[in-house]
Amino acid sequence: MSDAVIHRRTVTVINEQGLHFRPCQLIAQAAQQFSGTVVFCRGSTRADAKSLLELLTLAAEQGTDLELEVTGPDPTNVADKLSELFSCGFQMPPQPA
């Protein structure tokens, strides 16, 4: 096995509704853009960030801390992009009509 670098970071769910369908969908869509592995951990529960259903199993409410683990090319950049989703409360800019 190669000497893969794992980048770890803690993110906090700040939006009032927690990780419901829409935020999990945004996370999965963002994670799928990267070739490495992206995992969120809550205690002993691990969820592949590329899987909407696995993310929903985290049942993360507002205030929950999750551990983000990224392995692959440019893991810091990937962690930055996913962390940004959490820090903005999953608020996306309005789409043009």
BAFI-3210 file (N, C-alpha, C; in Angstrom, 3 decimals, decimal comma, padded with zeros to 6 digits):
// residues 97
n [1|2|3|4|5|6|7|8|9|10|11|12|13|14|15|16|17|18|19|20|21|22|23|24|25|26|27|28|29|30|31|32|33|34|35|36|37|38|39|40|41|42|43|44|45|46|47|48|49|50|51|52|53|54|55|56|57|58|59|60|61|62|63|64|65|66|67|68|69|70|71|72|73|74|75|76|77|78|79|80|81|82|83|84|85|86|87|88|89|90|91|92|93|94|95|96|97]
n.u [000,846|000,423|001,990|-000,308|-001,594|-003,557|-005,849|-007,198|-009,988|-012,089|-015,501|-018,403|-021,872|-023,895|-026,316|-029,826|-031,540|-029,908|-028,128|-029,931|-031,760|-031,143|-028,637|-026,991|-027,115|-025,789|-023,218|-022,524|-022,578|-020,484|-018,312|-018,153|-016,822|-014,161|-011,322|-010,245|-010,722|-013,363|-014,505|-016,874|-017,001|-018,785|-018,478|-018,383|-019,512|-019,097|-019,207|-019,323|-018,645|-019,461|-021,800|-025,118|-027,061|-025,487|-024,454|-026,785|-027,172|-025,634|-027,121|-026,871|-027,377|-027,986|-025,104|-023,585|-020,397|-018,346|-015,913|-013,831|-012,302|-009,927|-008,467|-006,156|-005,502|-004,478|-005,626|-006,042|-007,209|-009,633|-010,780|-011,006|-012,946|-015,197|-015,498|-016,224|-018,894|-020,105|-019,468|-020,920|-023,452|-024,735|-025,960|-026,730|-025,933|-028,590|-030,152|-030,138|-033,172]
n.v [-001,184|002,287|005,247|006,865|010,052|011,144|013,582|015,189|016,759|018,656|019,333|021,332|020,987|023,563|024,516|024,884|022,703|020,508|017,668|016,993|015,789|017,656|019,087|016,784|015,879|017,971|017,708|015,109|015,475|017,323|015,849|013,753|014,813|014,438|012,264|010,809|009,260|010,168|010,638|010,912|010,969|010,057|009,497|006,049|005,645|005,619|007,309|007,225|010,003|010,328|009,072|009,597|008,260|007,005|009,268|010,286|008,446|009,347|011,020|013,701|016,377|019,937|021,503|019,237|017,734|016,570|014,333|014,806|012,972|012,857|011,308|011,088|012,763|016,073|016,517|018,550|020,699|019,516|019,056|021,719|022,695|021,128|021,775|024,415|024,231|023,452|025,649|027,719|026,989|025,394|027,019|027,965|030,084|031,930|030,456|031,439|032,467]
n.w [000,000|-000,695|000,678|001,672|002,365|004,972|005,492|008,205|009,735|011,864|011,586|012,145|012,430|011,664|010,750|011,432|010,888|010,817|009,414|006,971|004,095|001,912|002,638|002,809|000,212|-001,125|-000,008|-000,901|-003,702|-003,994|-002,950|-004,763|-006,883|-006,519|-006,713|-004,631|-001,342|000,805|003,950|006,563|010,075|012,964|016,115|016,382|013,962|010,518|007,447|003,968|002,146|-000,421|-000,681|-000,423|001,133|003,127|004,420|005,561|007,589|009,654|011,204|012,122|014,131|014,645|015,900|016,138|016,060|013,490|012,251|009,580|007,079|004,590|001,850|-000,745|-003,907|-003,316|-000,604|001,310|-000,065|-000,834|001,687|002,498|000,688|001,332|004,023|003,789|002,951|005,339|007,007|005,890|006,455|004,613|002,815|-000,331|-003,107|-004,707|-007,549|-010,989|-012,591]
ca.u [000,000|001,213|001,982|-001,364|-001,734|-004,937|-006,067|-008,327|-010,474|-013,389|-016,481|-019,570|-023,143|-024,414|-027,665|-030,842|-032,149|-028,925|-027,830|-031,092|-031,545|-030,508|-027,203|-026,296|-027,018|-024,727|-021,944|-022,258|-022,249|-019,150|-017,323|-018,043|-015,935|-012,788|-010,997|-009,835|-011,786|-013,828|-015,324|-017,258|-017,137|-019,457|-018,245|-017,957|-020,203|-018,349|-020,046|-018,688|-019,232|-019,985|-023,069|-026,184|-027,678|-024,554|-024,400|-028,008|-027,070|-024,929|-028,160|-026,171|-028,210|-027,257|-024,128|-022,817|-019,062|-018,020|-014,515|-013,693|-011,046|-009,763|-007,267|-006,068|-004,837|-004,797|-006,645|-006,329|-008,146|-010,924|-011,290|-011,394|-014,203|-016,295|-015,647|-016,942|-020,330|-020,540|-019,331|-021,971|-024,750|-025,267|-026,708|-026,188|-026,425|-029,782|-029,937|-030,859|-034,486]
ca.v [000,000|003,511|006,091|007,849|011,060|011,373|014,913|015,148|018,062|018,604|020,299|021,397|021,238|024,801|024,847|024,469|021,420|019,433|017,034|016,371|015,378|018,666|019,212|015,534|015,867|018,910|017,095|013,980|016,014|017,916|014,787|012,932|015,485|014,114|010,856|010,144|008,861|011,214|009,969|011,651|010,074|010,529|008,378|004,849|005,594|006,186|007,439|007,646|011,294|010,257|008,347|010,345|007,420|006,839|010,533|010,403|007,581|010,064|011,668|014,811|017,537|021,186|021,456|017,990|017,757|015,413|014,255|014,651|012,325|012,883|010,649|011,155|013,944|017,379|016,355|019,808|021,438|018,831|019,354|023,133|022,860|020,529|022,578|025,633|023,921|023,464|026,981|028,605|026,420|024,769|028,012|028,129|031,305|031,677|030,093|032,336|031,931]
ca.w [000,000|-000,772|001,866|001,459|003,405|005,387|006,075|009,136|010,168|012,523|011,103|013,011|011,755|012,259|010,316|012,401|010,548|010,845|008,120|006,356|002,710|001,046|002,909|002,456|-001,246|-001,492|000,375|-001,806|-005,026|-003,928|-002,727|-005,968|-007,833|-006,174|-006,943|-003,392|-000,432|001,699|004,961|007,765|011,224|014,175|017,029|015,659|012,670|009,401|006,256|002,730|001,792|-001,783|-000,597|000,249|002,164|004,246|005,148|006,357|008,779|010,722|012,024|012,770|014,428|014,824|016,985|016,082|015,461|012,670|011,827|008,134|006,679|003,137|001,351|-002,204|-004,421|-002,751|000,426|002,013|-000,912|-000,726|003,030|002,497|-000,054|002,097|005,241|003,397|002,975|006,738|007,597|005,371|006,811|003,405|002,052|-001,671|-003,735|-005,517|-008,949|-011,896|-013,033]
c.u [000,884|001,118|000,976|-001,447|-003,215|-005,000|-007,321|-008,688|-011,827|-014,268|-017,699|-020,804|-023,767|-025,844|-028,702|-031,417|-031,178|-028,666|-029,055|-030,763|-030,747|-029,017|-026,418|-026,123|-025,895|-023,343|-021,570|-021,868|-020,845|-018,083|-017,105|-017,145|-014,474|-012,537|-010,609|-011,022|-012,089|-014,818|-015,631|-017,481|-017,873|-019,387|-017,734|-018,622|-019,377|-019,253|-019,213|-019,385|-019,797|-021,346|-024,087|-026,785|-026,763|-024,454|-025,626|-027,938|-026,328|-025,912|-027,578|-027,098|-027,336|-026,352|-023,278|-021,462|-018,840|-016,544|-014,504|-012,324|-010,987|-008,431|-007,276|-005,354|-005,370|-005,867|-006,991|-007,346|-009,546|-011,561|-011,743|-012,757|-015,382|-016,543|-016,430|-018,454|-020,872|-020,528|-020,389|-023,364|-025,477|-026,145|-026,015|-026,712|-027,650|-029,413|-030,709|-032,143|-034,456]
c.v [001,237|004,286|007,222|008,784|011,233|012,742|014,819|016,557|017,856|019,703|020,220|021,726|022,469|025,117|024,207|023,089|020,245|018,878|016,280|016,126|016,398|018,862|017,947|015,425|016,788|018,338|015,993|014,474|016,607|016,837|013,936|013,553|015,112|012,621|010,105|009,693|010,014|010,559|010,954|010,641|010,795|009,379|007,190|004,719|006,320|006,209|007,931|008,925|011,312|009,565|009,129|009,527|007,205|008,117|010,705|009,547|008,250|010,743|012,841|016,016|018,782|021,065|020,195|018,230|016,457|015,485|013,972|014,045|012,280|012,243|010,742|012,418|015,221|017,319|017,632|020,635|020,830|019,149|020,809|023,322|022,289|021,307|023,849|025,406|023,998|024,883|027,959|028,041|025,806|025,719|028,213|029,429|030,984|031,383|031,067|031,662|031,531]
c.w [000,000|000,535|001,673|002,656|003,701|006,038|006,938|009,572|010,856|011,947|012,019|012,185|012,418|011,827|011,243|012,137|010,589|009,452|007,628|004,885|001,894|001,369|002,539|000,952|-001,724|-001,175|-000,616|-003,193|-005,041|-003,804|-003,973|-007,024|-007,622|-006,302|-005,680|-002,558|000,521|002,662|006,081|008,870|012,347|015,161|016,237|014,289|011,621|008,184|005,082|002,278|000,381|-001,829|000,226|001,387|003,361|005,066|006,052|007,624|009,928|011,674|012,813|012,902|014,535|016,049|017,003|015,419|014,712|012,316|010,325|007,851|005,156|002,785|-000,170|-002,631|-003,760|-001,654|001,179|001,239|-000,812|000,624|003,121|001,834|000,718|003,390|004,955|003,390|004,396|007,299|007,086|005,662|005,632|002,613|000,712|-002,259|-004,588|-006,972|-009,837|-012,377|-014,474]
res [m|s|d|a|v|i|h|r|r|t|v|t|v|i|n|e|q|g|l|h|f|r|p|c|q|l|i|a|q|a|a|q|q|f|s|g|t|v|v|f|c|r|g|s|t|r|a|d|a|k|s|l|l|e|l|l|t|l|a|a|e|q|g|t|d|l|e|l|e|v|t|g|p|d|p|t|n|v|a|d|k|l|s|e|l|f|s|c|g|f|q|m|p|p|q|p|a]
***
